[in-house]
Amino acid sequence: MNLRRVLLTTRRILQQLRHDPRTIGLLLLVPSALIGLLAWTLSRRPSSFASIGPQLLGVFPLIVMFLVTSVITLRERTVGTLERLFTLPLTKGEFIAGYAFAFGLLAVVQSMLVATLSYTWFGLSHQGIPWRIGLVALCAGLLGTALGLALSAVAHSEFQAVQFMPAFILPQLLLCGLFVPVGQLPAALRLIADVLPMTAAIHAIAPWQSTAFYTGQFAIMVAYILGALAAGAATIRRKTK
């Protein structure tokens, strides 16, 4: 893998996004706005916001980054940009790495923004360590990016990429412990939930756990990130039809 070609791909993507304020707004502002809306609706129940808010810091970045990354990557393929890029000495792995770096940088900014606003302006009070929750938000954003890249590689249109959201993201929402604690799920569902990346994000935010527990949850998220990027590089097609 040539680092120079990866960085050139990253720069090209960031330059394109600079001229797309709607996408930038969706990536950076929507997660913070959603957390702010939740804080407003629960302004008379601060204990509820302190309980639910941190968990959503591990959910909203994942969903937003998944949606935007998958759609933008599909757009690159459908308009022929990917075909033109592959006429150059650019491998599939370098293409995926360039996208991962570009959206990863945006995920860093997104996680810092949403965590900072949550603990200051929105008045989030949580027993966990703020920097760890910010790290969870970052991992969730990177995870959404990696999953979006991987699943966009097997989609044929932007509409199909969006269809992956209810098929792949919503089941995780139901099983991750956001609505029903994982320990109260039926045994078969609990086995599935324990290895899902969104469950790991929720668990990594829980206070008063051991260092080994937190390390295991972050390891699950990192494994999914690396696995999704590898799958995306292996399955991406040069032709869209």
One Martini backbone bead per residue (centre of mass of N, CA, C, O) as a GRO file, in nm:
protein
  241
    1MET     BB    1   0.095   0.037   0.024
    2ASN     BB    2   0.051   0.377  -0.069
    3LEU     BB    3   0.056   0.660   0.113
    4ARG     BB    4   0.036   0.884  -0.099
    5ARG     BB    5  -0.227   0.781  -0.238
    6VAL     BB    6  -0.400   0.789   0.013
    7LEU     BB    7  -0.368   1.098   0.073
    8LEU     BB    8  -0.478   1.194  -0.201
    9THR     BB    9  -0.757   1.072  -0.160
   10THR     BB   10  -0.826   1.223   0.097
   11ARG     BB   11  -0.802   1.511  -0.022
   12ARG     BB   12  -1.018   1.484  -0.240
   13ILE     BB   13  -1.258   1.431  -0.050
   14LEU     BB   14  -1.233   1.688   0.125
   15GLN     BB   15  -1.267   1.886  -0.112
   16GLN     BB   16  -1.551   1.794  -0.188
   17LEU     BB   17  -1.687   1.843   0.095
   18ARG     BB   18  -1.636   2.153   0.106
   19HIS     BB   19  -1.871   2.178  -0.137
   20ASP     BB   20  -2.076   2.021   0.091
   21PRO     BB   21  -2.266   2.150   0.334
   22ARG     BB   22  -2.482   1.933   0.388
   23THR     BB   23  -2.292   1.704   0.467
   24ILE     BB   24  -2.143   1.851   0.691
   25GLY     BB   25  -2.396   1.903   0.860
   26LEU     BB   26  -2.472   1.605   0.898
   27LEU     BB   27  -2.204   1.514   1.036
   28LEU     BB   28  -2.170   1.757   1.265
   29LEU     BB   29  -2.472   1.858   1.360
   30VAL     BB   30  -2.686   1.635   1.400
   31PRO     BB   31  -2.589   1.485   1.656
   32SER     BB   32  -2.596   1.740   1.835
   33ALA     BB   33  -2.894   1.813   1.784
   34LEU     BB   34  -3.014   1.552   1.901
   35ILE     BB   35  -2.900   1.585   2.184
   36GLY     BB   36  -3.027   1.863   2.232
   37LEU     BB   37  -3.322   1.771   2.200
   38LEU     BB   38  -3.315   1.571   2.432
   39ALA     BB   39  -3.241   1.777   2.653
   40TRP     BB   40  -3.498   1.946   2.616
   41THR     BB   41  -3.716   1.722   2.664
   42LEU     BB   42  -3.544   1.656   2.956
   43SER     BB   43  -3.528   1.920   3.142
   44ARG     BB   44  -3.727   1.790   3.380
   45ARG     BB   45  -3.525   1.514   3.348
   46PRO     BB   46  -3.204   1.484   3.419
   47SER     BB   47  -3.173   1.180   3.486
   48SER     BB   48  -3.256   1.075   3.205
   49PHE     BB   49  -3.032   1.215   3.043
   50ALA     BB   50  -2.795   1.081   3.205
   51SER     BB   51  -2.881   0.791   3.097
   52ILE     BB   52  -2.926   0.830   2.774
   53GLY     BB   53  -2.718   1.022   2.641
   54PRO     BB   54  -2.452   0.849   2.638
   55GLN     BB   55  -2.564   0.622   2.456
   56LEU     BB   56  -2.619   0.810   2.203
   57LEU     BB   57  -2.311   0.865   2.151
   58GLY     BB   58  -2.298   0.552   2.029
   59VAL     BB   59  -2.525   0.595   1.787
   60PHE     BB   60  -2.540   0.851   1.606
   61PRO     BB   61  -2.258   0.840   1.465
   62LEU     BB   62  -2.301   0.567   1.331
   63ILE     BB   63  -2.549   0.632   1.157
   64VAL     BB   64  -2.446   0.882   1.004
   65MET     BB   65  -2.182   0.760   0.885
   66PHE     BB   66  -2.313   0.528   0.737
   67LEU     BB   67  -2.496   0.686   0.547
   68VAL     BB   68  -2.291   0.881   0.412
   69THR     BB   69  -2.072   0.684   0.318
   70SER     BB   70  -2.243   0.496   0.139
   71VAL     BB   71  -2.355   0.713  -0.055
   72ILE     BB   72  -2.088   0.844  -0.154
   73THR     BB   73  -1.957   0.587  -0.263
   74LEU     BB   74  -2.179   0.524  -0.469
   75ARG     BB   75  -2.148   0.786  -0.628
   76GLU     BB   76  -1.864   0.728  -0.732
   77ARG     BB   77  -1.956   0.485  -0.903
   78THR     BB   78  -2.205   0.595  -1.075
   79VAL     BB   79  -2.021   0.844  -1.207
   80GLY     BB   80  -1.713   0.704  -1.255
   81THR     BB   81  -1.478   0.765  -1.056
   82LEU     BB   82  -1.368   0.482  -0.996
   83GLU     BB   83  -1.282   0.410  -1.284
   84ARG     BB   84  -1.076   0.643  -1.312
   85LEU     BB   85  -0.898   0.568  -1.069
   86PHE     BB   86  -0.828   0.268  -1.186
   87THR     BB   87  -0.636   0.388  -1.415
   88LEU     BB   88  -0.467   0.417  -1.186
   89PRO     BB   89  -0.222   0.343  -0.935
   90LEU     BB   90  -0.494   0.213  -0.770
   91THR     BB   91  -0.602   0.045  -0.511
   92LYS     BB   92  -0.849  -0.077  -0.318
   93GLY     BB   93  -0.709  -0.030  -0.046
   94GLU     BB   94  -0.643   0.274  -0.099
   95PHE     BB   95  -0.930   0.368  -0.139
   96ILE     BB   96  -1.040   0.284   0.141
   97ALA     BB   97  -0.825   0.433   0.310
   98GLY     BB   98  -0.893   0.718   0.213
   99TYR     BB   99  -1.182   0.718   0.318
  100ALA     BB  100  -1.121   0.648   0.612
  101PHE     BB  101  -0.952   0.902   0.671
  102ALA     BB  102  -1.154   1.120   0.596
  103PHE     BB  103  -1.393   1.020   0.782
  104GLY     BB  104  -1.221   0.999   1.037
  105LEU     BB  105  -1.172   1.301   1.072
  106LEU     BB  106  -1.473   1.370   1.097
  107ALA     BB  107  -1.520   1.187   1.345
  108VAL     BB  108  -1.341   1.347   1.534
  109VAL     BB  109  -1.494   1.613   1.519
  110GLN     BB  110  -1.769   1.502   1.596
  111SER     BB  111  -1.697   1.385   1.878
  112MET     BB  112  -1.593   1.650   2.002
  113LEU     BB  113  -1.852   1.816   1.964
  114VAL     BB  114  -2.067   1.634   2.104
  115ALA     BB  115  -1.920   1.608   2.379
  116THR     BB  116  -1.883   1.906   2.450
  117LEU     BB  117  -2.182   1.993   2.434
  118SER     BB  118  -2.294   1.787   2.636
  119TYR     BB  119  -2.098   1.886   2.891
  120THR     BB  120  -2.208   2.185   2.863
  121TRP     BB  121  -2.468   2.306   2.723
  122PHE     BB  122  -2.652   2.036   2.786
  123GLY     BB  123  -2.578   1.917   3.083
  124LEU     BB  124  -2.418   1.661   3.113
  125SER     BB  125  -2.447   1.393   3.362
  126HIS     BB  126  -2.188   1.153   3.439
  127GLN     BB  127  -2.018   0.880   3.588
  128GLY     BB  128  -1.841   0.876   3.373
  129ILE     BB  129  -1.581   0.926   3.157
  130PRO     BB  130  -1.558   1.163   2.922
  131TRP     BB  131  -1.321   1.054   2.741
  132ARG     BB  132  -1.453   0.775   2.695
  133ILE     BB  133  -1.708   0.878   2.554
  134GLY     BB  134  -1.556   1.017   2.325
  135LEU     BB  135  -1.426   0.751   2.224
  136VAL     BB  136  -1.690   0.613   2.155
  137ALA     BB  137  -1.784   0.819   1.945
  138LEU     BB  138  -1.544   0.770   1.758
  139CYS     BB  139  -1.580   0.465   1.713
  140ALA     BB  140  -1.865   0.492   1.598
  141GLY     BB  141  -1.785   0.661   1.353
  142LEU     BB  142  -1.579   0.457   1.237
  143LEU     BB  143  -1.780   0.226   1.215
  144GLY     BB  144  -1.976   0.360   1.019
  145THR     BB  145  -1.767   0.395   0.797
  146ALA     BB  146  -1.683   0.096   0.757
  147LEU     BB  147  -1.969  -0.015   0.701
  148GLY     BB  148  -2.033   0.168   0.462
  149LEU     BB  149  -1.802   0.068   0.280
  150ALA     BB  150  -1.873  -0.234   0.278
  151LEU     BB  151  -2.180  -0.217   0.180
  152SER     BB  152  -2.131  -0.043  -0.079
  153ALA     BB  153  -1.977  -0.276  -0.237
  154VAL     BB  154  -2.278  -0.446  -0.270
  155ALA     BB  155  -2.408  -0.214  -0.406
  156HIS     BB  156  -2.598  -0.053  -0.690
  157SER     BB  157  -2.724   0.182  -0.511
  158GLU     BB  158  -2.828   0.430  -0.306
  159PHE     BB  159  -3.088   0.286  -0.221
  160GLN     BB  160  -2.951   0.026  -0.123
  161ALA     BB  161  -2.781   0.160   0.095
  162VAL     BB  162  -3.027   0.259   0.262
  163GLN     BB  163  -3.150  -0.031   0.309
  164PHE     BB  164  -2.932  -0.124   0.519
  165MET     BB  165  -3.033   0.021   0.769
  166PRO     BB  166  -3.287  -0.154   0.852
  167ALA     BB  167  -3.120  -0.431   0.820
  168PHE     BB  168  -2.855  -0.344   1.016
  169ILE     BB  169  -2.925  -0.120   1.240
  170LEU     BB  170  -3.202  -0.169   1.383
  171PRO     BB  171  -3.140  -0.441   1.523
  172GLN     BB  172  -2.922  -0.315   1.705
  173LEU     BB  173  -3.107  -0.121   1.855
  174LEU     BB  174  -3.282  -0.354   1.989
  175LEU     BB  175  -3.008  -0.520   2.118
  176CYS     BB  176  -2.803  -0.308   2.276
  177GLY     BB  177  -2.982  -0.179   2.542
  178LEU     BB  178  -3.162   0.080   2.501
  179PHE     BB  179  -3.449  -0.065   2.577
  180VAL     BB  180  -3.318  -0.349   2.663
  181PRO     BB  181  -3.149  -0.522   2.856
  182VAL     BB  182  -2.939  -0.768   2.775
  183GLY     BB  183  -2.997  -0.951   3.034
  184GLN     BB  184  -3.329  -0.960   2.939
  185LEU     BB  185  -3.286  -1.132   2.716
  186PRO     BB  186  -3.302  -1.382   2.537
  187ALA     BB  187  -3.060  -1.606   2.501
  188ALA     BB  188  -3.024  -1.590   2.191
  189LEU     BB  189  -3.013  -1.276   2.177
  190ARG     BB  190  -2.776  -1.237   2.373
  191LEU     BB  191  -2.558  -1.371   2.198
  192ILE     BB  192  -2.581  -1.162   1.973
  193ALA     BB  193  -2.554  -0.890   2.128
  194ASP     BB  194  -2.258  -0.939   2.251
  195VAL     BB  195  -2.130  -0.907   1.928
  196LEU     BB  196  -2.219  -0.624   1.881
  197PRO     BB  197  -2.111  -0.306   1.820
  198MET     BB  198  -2.338  -0.139   1.963
  199THR     BB  199  -2.316  -0.284   2.232
  200ALA     BB  200  -2.025  -0.202   2.289
  201ALA     BB  201  -2.082   0.101   2.301
  202ILE     BB  202  -2.278   0.090   2.541
  203HIS     BB  203  -2.090  -0.062   2.742
  204ALA     BB  204  -1.847   0.152   2.736
  205ILE     BB  205  -2.035   0.367   2.906
  206ALA     BB  206  -2.056   0.216   3.149
  207PRO     BB  207  -2.033   0.233   3.476
  208TRP     BB  208  -1.847   0.056   3.695
  209GLN     BB  209  -1.611  -0.094   3.545
  210SER     BB  210  -1.373  -0.273   3.428
  211THR     BB  211  -1.096  -0.258   3.239
  212ALA     BB  212  -1.146  -0.526   3.089
  213PHE     BB  213  -1.426  -0.457   2.988
  214TYR     BB  214  -1.354  -0.207   2.819
  215THR     BB  215  -1.143  -0.343   2.642
  216GLY     BB  216  -1.338  -0.548   2.511
  217GLN     BB  217  -1.528  -0.341   2.374
  218PHE     BB  218  -1.313  -0.199   2.201
  219ALA     BB  219  -1.220  -0.456   2.055
  220ILE     BB  220  -1.481  -0.505   1.904
  221MET     BB  221  -1.487  -0.240   1.744
  222VAL     BB  222  -1.209  -0.267   1.607
  223ALA     BB  223  -1.267  -0.535   1.464
  224TYR     BB  224  -1.498  -0.424   1.289
  225ILE     BB  225  -1.342  -0.205   1.146
  226LEU     BB  226  -1.123  -0.385   1.015
  227GLY     BB  227  -1.317  -0.590   0.882
  228ALA     BB  228  -1.475  -0.388   0.705
  229LEU     BB  229  -1.234  -0.277   0.546
  230ALA     BB  230  -1.146  -0.548   0.428
  231ALA     BB  231  -1.415  -0.613   0.288
  232GLY     BB  232  -1.424  -0.362   0.107
  233ALA     BB  233  -1.151  -0.422  -0.046
  234ALA     BB  234  -1.246  -0.714  -0.151
  235THR     BB  235  -1.553  -0.625  -0.287
  236ILE     BB  236  -1.493  -0.409  -0.464
  237ARG     BB  237  -1.602  -0.268  -0.765
  238ARG     BB  238  -1.534  -0.135  -1.081
  239LYS     BB  239  -1.822  -0.211  -1.154
  240THR     BB  240  -2.187  -0.129  -1.151
  241LYS     BB  241  -2.289  -0.385  -1.373
   0.00000   0.00000   0.00000
